[in-house]
Amino acid sequence: MNMRHTKSSILWITAVVFIGLFNACSDSTSGVDSNDRDPNENGTKGEIVKPPFDGQSGNPGFFLDSWEPKDAVIPDHRPVEKVQADASVFIYADPDDEITRVSPYLFGNNANTYMTQMIDQPNLMHYISSLSPNVIRFPGGNLSNMYFWNADPGNPPDDAPDQLIDGNSGNAYDAGYWYGNNTQSWTISLDNFYEVLNRTGSTGMFTVNYSYARYGTGPNPLQTAAKLAADWVRYDNGRTRYWEIGNENGGPWQAGYLIDTDQNQDGQPERITGALYGSHFNVFADSMRAAADEIGADIKIGAQLIHFDAANSWNPADRDWNEGYFQSAGNTADYYIVHDYFTEYDEDSTPDAILSSAEPVTHDVMEWMNTTFSRHGATTKPIAFTEWNIFATGSSQMVSDISGMHATMVVGEMMKNSYGMAARWNLANGWEDGNDHGMFNAGDEPGGIPRWHPRPDFFHLYFFQRIFGDTMIFSWEQGLNAPDIHSYASRYSSGHTGMVIANTGGFPRIVEVDLIDADPGERYYWYTITGGEGGDFSRQVEINNIGPEYASGGPLNYEEMEAFSAETDGGIKLRVPGRSVSYLLIE
């Protein structure tokens, strides 16, 4: 439960018991809309009650090294009549109460090895450049643990076995390795991925093949795998600062979770443990840092931790992973890696279930990281959320406007809880009847949708970064319908205020924004994104009432669209439709 909202609502309901009871039944699921009712009996704002900050204390650390001051750019705009109805929600933003500088790497995404050579896809390259994710993780994902960055197709190292062991069944299966020198059209070579980064103004985050240290059959598999990673650092030659050792290696779905001990020559156990990974991490890190020193490069290396209390996990590797890791690795890592997909696995989740997950999951993961550091006497280091999305399936949730709203809220919560980096999964995937994590249509979406056509999450994250400033400031909501509204506020170095306002309820709300102890300029500007046709999980978005040409995505003139605008005289007010996000810029 969001205690900030609860406390604020209670303070407002002071008139009579009847009003309290009426408000209790006037939520987004009751069918009763209380939007026309005043927050207090007399229609005034009442007392401003600033709640305590409800985020977790994190340490973005060196992920802020690339932070730069940001000046607001006033968009082309169309004046509209200001809403006249009384507000039922008041948002207060305190420009002097700074939460954190905004890490440019919180808008990141994941690329993979099966979305073409990319550089020969002009529409895709344009959309990625427009999105400006700033950091793109590669080559995975699970595939990173079977990826040989310098190998030709069909030519893995001699000590890479033909078969690996399935972590769930214990049965052998054909390995199916991936290769950095593959120039076939359906995949991407490592050199072409470097060119993608160059053309889109992005930096990379590379996931090296840790599992090779497990399943390699040579006399020294750990040293061999660590050298392969170090050689990549040398080849990279200072182009990439951020590296991570393996991907989700404590999961039975990963190569190397189980190994054939009859083929292993350095006495490793059949199943991986956190302690083993920690000891191996140190060897990888030493080798990679030595390589970086040779070429005069500054690199940062991340290690995997379990992001929740796994003492009773179904997966035995999870149960003592963090404890074992820190016993072996100590404080060797520069930062730590977590992943989460927010909703229940393979569940046909409702819009409310999806949207209500953004705040608590993001908060609780950082809280657990802080607990982990304290419990094991570890130094607090930056946290990178290198994979995140939703697991909801069955109703095209992943490709819907609700997914886009969720993405916006998660990025806001990442800022509030001081994560250093985040990379959403992923740029393109596969349709799978709408159970597709891809931000862009890989070419298999039905209905005549063009290849690489952007989906709702693209438009939400594009406008988030376009409107948001360089420093997050504290904001909160008060009023009858405050539980429906979630605000994320920012300050620009130019003095402007940028704000993201999400209405997760089913009814439109009139919102009024106040800046504490600060006078706004003459005008404010906003874009409002709502779902289009298609019910609760519309595959479309409308931006300021302009919809898309196709059955998916939004209007493709999004970069040139006019904002709505109004004068600040008389208050900063706007109508936010049910289940929508408004991106607001205040002079």
C-alpha positions in Angstrom: 0.0 0.0 0.0 1.2 3.5 -0.8 1.2 5.1 2.6 2.0 8.5 1.1 -1.4 8.5 -0.7 -3.3 7.0 2.3 -2.0 9.6 4.8 -2.8 12.4 2.4 -6.3 11.2 1.7 -7.1 10.8 5.4 -6.0 14.4 6.2 -8.3 15.7 3.5 -11.4 13.9 4.7 -12.3 15.9 7.7 -15.8 17.2 7.2 -18.3 14.5 8.2 -18.5 10.8 8.4 -20.8 10.8 5.3 -18.1 12.3 3.2 -15.5 9.7 4.3 -17.9 6.9 3.6 -18.8 8.4 0.2 -15.1 8.7 -0.7 -14.5 5.1 0.3 -16.9 3.9 -2.4 -15.7 6.4 -5.0 -12.8 4.5 -6.4 -11.9 3.5 -9.9 -13.7 0.2 -9.7 -17.0 1.2 -8.0 -18.7 2.8 -11.0 -19.1 6.0 -9.0 -17.1 9.0 -10.2 -16.3 11.5 -7.5 -14.4 13.8 -9.9 -16.9 16.7 -9.6 -16.8 16.7 -5.8 -14.5 19.2 -4.0 -11.5 17.9 -2.0 -13.0 19.7 1.1 -16.5 20.8 1.8 -15.8 24.4 0.8 -13.9 23.5 -2.4 -10.6 24.9 -1.2 -7.3 23.1 -1.3 -7.0 22.9 2.5 -3.8 22.4 4.4 -0.7 21.4 2.4 0.7 18.3 4.2 4.1 17.2 2.9 4.5 13.5 3.6 7.9 11.8 4.3 9.9 10.6 1.3 8.9 7.0 0.6 11.7 6.0 -1.7 14.7 3.9 -0.8 18.2 5.3 -0.5 20.4 4.0 -3.4 23.7 5.0 -4.8 23.8 5.7 -8.5 27.5 6.4 -8.2 29.5 6.5 -11.4 26.4 6.1 -13.5 26.0 9.8 -12.9 29.4 10.6 -14.4 27.7 11.3 -17.7 25.1 13.5 -16.2 24.8 16.9 -17.8 22.7 20.0 -17.1 19.6 20.2 -19.3 17.8 23.2 -20.6 14.1 22.9 -21.4 13.0 23.1 -25.1 9.7 24.7 -25.5 7.7 22.6 -27.9 5.6 23.8 -30.8 2.2 24.2 -29.1 -1.5 24.9 -29.6 -3.3 27.0 -27.0 -6.4 25.3 -25.6 -9.0 26.4 -23.2 -8.0 25.6 -19.6 -10.2 23.2 -17.7 -12.7 25.1 -15.5 -13.9 22.3 -13.2 -12.6 22.1 -9.6 -9.7 19.8 -9.1 -10.1 16.6 -7.2 -6.3 16.0 -7.0 -3.6 18.5 -6.1 0.0 17.7 -7.0 2.6 19.6 -5.1 6.2 19.7 -6.3 9.0 21.2 -4.2 11.8 22.5 -6.5 14.2 22.9 -3.6 13.7 19.3 -2.4 16.1 17.4 -4.7 15.9 13.6 -4.7 18.6 12.8 -7.2 20.2 13.8 -10.4 18.7 11.8 -13.2 21.0 9.1 -14.5 20.9 9.1 -18.3 21.2 5.4 -18.2 17.8 4.7 -16.7 16.2 4.8 -20.2 18.2 1.9 -21.6 17.1 -1.1 -23.5 18.3 -4.6 -24.6 19.3 -5.7 -28.1 19.7 -9.3 -29.0 21.3 -11.5 -31.6 18.3 -12.3 -33.7 16.9 -8.9 -34.9 18.9 -8.6 -38.2 22.1 -6.7 -38.7 20.2 -3.6 -37.7 22.4 -1.1 -39.5 20.7 -1.9 -42.8 17.3 -1.3 -41.3 16.8 2.5 -41.6 13.4 2.7 -39.9 14.6 0.7 -36.9 17.8 2.9 -36.7 15.7 6.1 -36.8 13.4 4.9 -34.1 16.2 3.9 -31.8 17.9 7.2 -32.3 14.7 9.1 -31.6 14.1 7.0 -28.5 17.6 7.8 -27.3 18.0 4.9 -24.8 21.6 6.1 -24.1 22.7 2.5 -23.2 21.9 -0.7 -25.0 22.8 -4.1 -23.5 24.1 -6.9 -25.7 24.1 -9.9 -26.6 21.5 -11.0 -24.0 19.9 -12.3 -22.1 20.2 -16.1 -21.9 22.1 -16.2 -25.2 25.1 -14.3 -23.7 26.0 -17.5 -21.9 26.4 -19.3 -25.2 28.0 -16.4 -27.1 31.5 -16.4 -28.5 32.3 -12.9 -29.4 35.3 -13.6 -31.7 34.2 -16.9 -33.3 32.9 -17.6 -36.8 29.6 -19.4 -37.3 29.8 -23.1 -36.5 33.3 -22.7 -35.0 33.1 -22.6 -31.3 36.3 -23.2 -29.2 37.5 -26.8 -29.2 36.7 -27.1 -25.5 33.0 -26.0 -25.9 31.0 -29.3 -25.7 28.5 -30.3 -28.4 25.9 -30.7 -25.8 24.9 -28.9 -22.6 22.9 -30.0 -19.6 19.3 -28.8 -19.1 19.1 -27.3 -15.6 15.5 -28.6 -15.0 15.6 -32.1 -16.4 19.3 -32.9 -16.2 19.1 -34.2 -19.8 21.6 -33.2 -22.5 20.7 -31.0 -25.4 22.5 -29.7 -28.5 24.3 -26.5 -27.5 23.4 -24.1 -30.3 26.1 -21.5 -29.8 26.1 -17.9 -31.0 28.9 -16.2 -32.8 30.2 -12.6 -32.9 31.5 -12.9 -36.5 28.2 -14.0 -38.0 27.3 -11.6 -40.8 24.1 -13.5 -42.0 21.1 -11.2 -42.5 19.0 -12.6 -39.7 21.5 -12.0 -36.9 24.1 -9.3 -36.1 27.8 -9.3 -35.9 29.6 -7.7 -33.0 31.2 -5.1 -35.3 27.8 -4.1 -36.7 26.5 -3.8 -33.1 29.3 -1.4 -32.4 28.1 0.6 -35.4 24.6 0.6 -34.1 25.9 2.2 -30.9 27.8 4.7 -32.9 24.9 5.8 -35.1 22.4 6.0 -32.4 24.5 7.9 -29.9 24.4 5.0 -27.4 26.9 3.3 -25.2 27.0 -0.4 -24.8 26.7 -2.7 -21.8 28.2 -6.1 -22.7 27.4 -9.4 -20.9 30.3 -11.7 -21.2 30.0 -15.5 -21.4 30.4 -16.6 -17.8 28.9 -20.1 -18.4 31.8 -21.1 -20.6 33.8 -21.2 -17.3 31.3 -23.9 -16.2 30.8 -26.1 -19.2 34.2 -25.8 -20.8 35.9 -29.1 -21.1 39.6 -28.0 -21.1 42.0 -28.4 -18.2 41.4 -24.8 -16.9 37.9 -23.7 -18.0 37.8 -20.8 -15.6 41.0 -19.2 -16.8 40.1 -19.9 -20.4 36.7 -18.2 -20.1 38.2 -15.3 -18.2 40.8 -14.8 -20.9 38.1 -14.8 -23.6 36.3 -12.0 -21.7 39.6 -10.1 -21.2 40.4 -10.4 -24.9 37.0 -8.8 -25.6 38.0 -5.8 -23.4 41.2 -5.5 -25.4 39.3 -5.6 -28.7 36.8 -3.1 -27.4 39.7 -0.7 -26.9 38.0 1.6 -24.5 34.7 2.0 -26.4 32.6 0.4 -23.6 32.7 1.2 -19.9 30.0 -1.2 -18.5 30.4 -4.9 -18.4 28.6 -7.7 -16.5 29.7 -11.3 -15.8 27.1 -13.7 -17.1 23.3 -13.5 -17.1 20.9 -15.1 -14.5 23.4 -17.9 -13.9 21.6 -19.0 -10.8 18.6 -20.0 -12.9 18.0 -23.6 -14.2 17.1 -22.1 -17.6 20.8 -21.0 -18.1 23.6 -22.9 -19.7 26.0 -24.0 -17.1 23.5 -24.2 -14.2 24.2 -27.9 -14.3 27.4 -29.3 -15.9 28.5 -32.8 -16.8 31.1 -33.4 -14.1 32.6 -36.2 -16.1 33.8 -33.7 -18.7 34.9 -31.0 -16.2 38.6 -31.0 -15.3 38.9 -28.5 -12.5 36.6 -30.1 -9.9 33.5 -28.0 -10.1 30.2 -29.1 -8.6 27.4 -30.2 -10.8 25.2 -27.3 -9.8 26.3 -23.7 -9.5 26.3 -21.8 -6.2 26.6 -18.2 -5.3 29.9 -18.9 -3.6 31.3 -20.6 -6.8 30.1 -17.7 -9.0 31.7 -15.2 -6.5 35.0 -16.9 -6.6 34.9 -17.1 -10.4 33.8 -13.5 -10.6 37.0 -12.4 -9.0 39.1 -14.2 -11.6 37.1 -12.7 -14.5 37.3 -9.2 -12.9 41.1 -9.5 -12.4 41.6 -10.6 -16.0 39.4 -7.9 -17.5 40.8 -5.1 -15.4 44.3 -6.1 -16.3 43.3 -5.9 -20.0 41.7 -2.5 -19.4 44.9 -1.3 -17.8 46.9 -2.4 -20.8 44.9 -0.2 -23.1 44.3 2.6 -20.7 40.6 2.1 -20.4 38.2 2.7 -17.5 35.7 -0.2 -17.1 33.1 -1.0 -14.6 32.2 -4.7 -13.9 28.9 -5.9 -12.5 28.0 -9.0 -10.6 24.6 -10.8 -10.3 22.7 -10.8 -7.0 19.3 -12.2 -6.1 16.9 -9.4 -5.7 14.6 -10.8 -3.1 14.7 -12.8 0.1 15.2 -16.3 -1.4 15.6 -18.3 1.8 12.6 -20.4 0.9 13.0 -20.3 -2.9 12.0 -23.3 -5.1 15.4 -22.9 -6.7 18.2 -24.2 -4.4 20.8 -22.0 -6.0 18.9 -18.9 -5.0 18.6 -19.7 -1.3 22.1 -18.7 -0.3 23.3 -17.0 -3.5 24.0 -13.6 -2.0 25.6 -14.9 1.1 27.9 -17.3 -0.8 28.7 -14.6 -3.3 29.9 -12.1 -0.7 31.8 -14.7 1.2 33.8 -15.4 -2.0 33.9 -12.1 -3.8 33.7 -9.5 -1.1 33.5 -6.0 -2.5 35.2 -6.8 -5.8 32.3 -5.8 -8.1 31.8 -2.2 -9.2 28.1 -2.5 -9.3 25.4 -5.2 -8.9 22.9 -6.6 -11.4 19.2 -7.4 -10.7 16.3 -8.5 -13.0 12.5 -8.5 -12.4 9.5 -8.8 -14.6 7.1 -7.3 -12.0 3.9 -9.4 -12.6 3.2 -13.0 -11.8 4.7 -15.4 -14.4 2.4 -16.5 -17.2 -0.7 -15.0 -15.6 -3.4 -13.2 -17.4 -2.9 -10.1 -15.3 -5.5 -7.2 -15.2 -4.6 -3.6 -15.8 -4.8 -2.9 -12.1 -2.4 -5.8 -11.3 0.1 -4.5 -13.8 0.0 -0.9 -12.9 0.0 -1.5 -9.2 3.2 -3.5 -9.4 5.5 -0.6 -10.5 5.9 1.2 -7.2 6.2 -1.6 -4.7 8.5 -3.9 -6.8 10.9 -1.2 -7.6 11.0 0.0 -4.0 11.2 -3.5 -2.5 14.1 -4.6 -4.7 16.2 -1.6 -3.6 15.2 -2.2 0.0 16.4 -5.8 -0.3 19.7 -4.7 -1.8 20.3 -2.4 1.1 19.4 -5.2 3.5 21.8 -7.5 1.6 24.6 -5.1 1.9 24.1 -4.5 5.6 23.6 -8.2 6.4 26.9 -9.2 4.7 29.0 -6.2 5.6 29.3 -5.2 2.0 29.9 -1.7 0.7 26.8 -0.1 -0.9 27.4 0.0 -4.7 25.2 1.1 -7.6 22.4 -1.2 -8.7 21.7 -1.8 -12.4 18.3 -3.2 -13.4 19.6 -4.8 -16.6 16.4 -6.6 -17.5 12.8 -5.6 -16.7 9.3 -5.8 -18.2 6.1 -7.6 -17.3 5.3 -11.4 -17.4 1.6 -10.9 -18.0 0.3 -13.1 -20.8 -2.9 -14.0 -22.6 -4.5 -10.6 -23.5 -1.6 -8.9 -25.4 -0.6 -7.1 -22.3 3.0 -6.8 -23.3 2.2 -4.9 -26.5 -0.5 -2.7 -25.0 -0.8 0.9 -23.8 -1.0 -0.5 -20.2 2.5 -1.8 -20.7 3.6 1.6 -21.9 2.1 3.2 -18.8 3.8 0.7 -16.6 7.1 1.4 -18.3 6.8 5.1 -17.6 5.9 4.5 -13.9 8.8 2.0 -13.5 11.3 4.6 -14.9 9.9 7.2 -12.5 10.2 4.7 -9.6 13.8 3.8 -10.6 14.7 7.5 -10.3 13.0 7.8 -7.0 14.8 4.8 -5.6 18.2 5.9 -7.0 19.0 3.1 -9.3 22.1 3.8 -11.5 21.1 2.1 -14.7 18.1 0.2 -16.2 17.6 -1.6 -19.5 14.2 -2.8 -20.5 13.8 -6.1 -22.3 13.8 -5.6 -25.3 13.9 -3.8 -28.6 12.5 -6.7 -30.7 11.5 -10.2 -29.9 8.7 -12.4 -31.4 4.9 -12.0 -31.7 3.8 -15.1 -29.9 0.1 -14.2 -30.0 0.8 -10.8 -28.4 3.1 -12.2 -25.6 5.9 -10.1 -27.1 8.4 -8.1 -25.1 9.6 -6.3 -28.2 9.3 -2.5 -28.4 9.2 -2.8 -32.2 7.4 -5.2 -34.4 10.0 -7.7 -35.6 7.9 -8.3 -38.7 5.5 -11.0 -37.5 2.8 -8.9 -35.9 -0.6 -9.6 -37.7 -2.8 -6.9 -39.3 -0.5 -5.4 -41.9 1.7 -3.7 -39.3 5.0 -2.6 -40.9 8.3 -4.1 -39.7 9.9 -2.2 -36.9 6.7 -0.2 -36.2 6.9 1.2 -32.7 4.5 0.0 -30.0 2.9 2.0 -27.1 5.9 1.7 -24.8 8.0 3.5 -27.3 5.8 6.6 -27.3 5.6 6.7 -23.5 9.3 6.5 -23.0 10.1 8.9 -25.8 7.9 11.6 -24.2 9.2 10.9 -20.7 12.7 11.7 -21.7 11.7 14.6 -23.8 9.8 16.3 -21.0 11.8 15.3 -17.9 14.5 17.5 -16.5 18.0 16.7 -15.2 17.1 16.5 -11.5 14.3 14.7 -9.8 12.5 16.7 -7.1 10.0 15.6 -4.5 6.3 15.7 -5.4 3.2 14.3 -3.8 -0.6 14.2 -4.3 -3.5 15.2 -2.1 -7.2 15.1 -2.6 -10.2 12.8 -2.9 -8.8 10.9 -5.9 -5.1 11.1 -5.0 -4.7 7.2 -4.9 -5.3 7.2 -8.7 -2.6 9.7 -9.5 1.2 9.1 -9.5 3.5 12.0 -10.2 7.2 12.2 -11.0 8.6 15.7 -11.0 11.9 17.2 -12.2 13.8 20.5 -12.4 15.7 21.7 -15.4 19.0 23.7 -15.0 17.1 26.3 -17.0 14.6 26.7 -14.2 11.7 24.9 -15.9 9.7 22.1 -14.3 9.0 18.8 -16.0 6.4 16.4 -14.7 5.0 13.0 -15.5 1.4 12.4 -14.3 0.0 8.9 -14.5 -3.7 8.2 -13.8 -4.0 4.5 -13.1 -7.7 4.7 -12.3 -10.6 4.2 -14.7 -12.1 7.7 -14.5 -10.8 11.1 -15.7 -9.5 13.4 -13.0 -9.0 17.1 -12.8 -5.5 17.8 -11.5 -4.0 21.0 -10.3 -0.2 21.4 -10.0 1.4 23.7 -7.4 5.1 24.5 -7.1 6.1 25.0 -3.5 7.6 28.4 -2.8 8.2 29.0 -6.5 6.4 31.1 -9.2 5.9 29.5 -12.6 6.4 31.3 -15.8 3.6 32.3 -18.2 2.7 29.0 -19.8 2.6 25.3 -19.4 2.6 22.6 -22.1 1.6 19.0 -22.1 1.1 15.8 -24.1 -1.4 13.3 -22.9 -1.2 9.6 -24.0 -4.2 7.4 -23.8 -5.0 3.9 -25.1 -6.9 3.7 -28.4 -9.3 1.1 -29.7 -9.2 -2.4 -28.4 -10.4 -2.4 -24.8 -8.3 -2.6 -21.7 -5.2 -3.7 -23.5 -5.3 -1.5 -26.6 -2.3 -2.0 -28.9 -2.8 1.7 -29.9 -2.0 5.0 -28.3 -3.5 8.4 -29.0 -1.4 11.5 -28.3 -3.4 14.7 -27.6 -6.4 13.0 -29.2 -4.5 12.0 -32.4 -4.4 8.3 -33.1 -2.3 6.0 -35.3 -2.6 4.9 -38.9 -2.3 1.3 -38.0 -3.9 -1.2 -35.5 -0.8 -0.9 -33.3 1.4 1.9 -32.0 0.8 5.7 -32.2 1.0 8.6 -34.6 4.3 8.5 -36.5 4.6 12.3 -36.6 5.2 12.2 -32.8 8.4 14.3 -33.1 6.6 17.2 -34.7 3.3 17.0 -32.8 2.1 20.2 -31.1 1.7 20.2 -27.4 -1.4 21.6 -25.7 -0.7 24.8 -23.8 -2.4 27.2 -21.4 -1.5 30.2 -19.3 -0.4 29.5 -15.7 -2.4 32.5 -14.5 -5.3 31.1 -12.6 -3.6 27.8 -11.9 -1.9 24.9 -13.7 -4.8 22.6 -14.3 -5.4 19.8 -16.7 -7.8 16.9 -17.3 -6.1 13.5 -17.2 -8.2 10.8 -18.7 -8.6 7.4 -17.0 -5.6 5.2 -17.5 -3.4 7.8 -19.2 -0.1 9.6 -18.7 0.4 13.3 -19.2 3.8 14.7 -19.8 3.9 18.3 -18.5 6.4 21.1 -19.0 6.0 24.3 -16.9 7.8 27.5 -17.6 
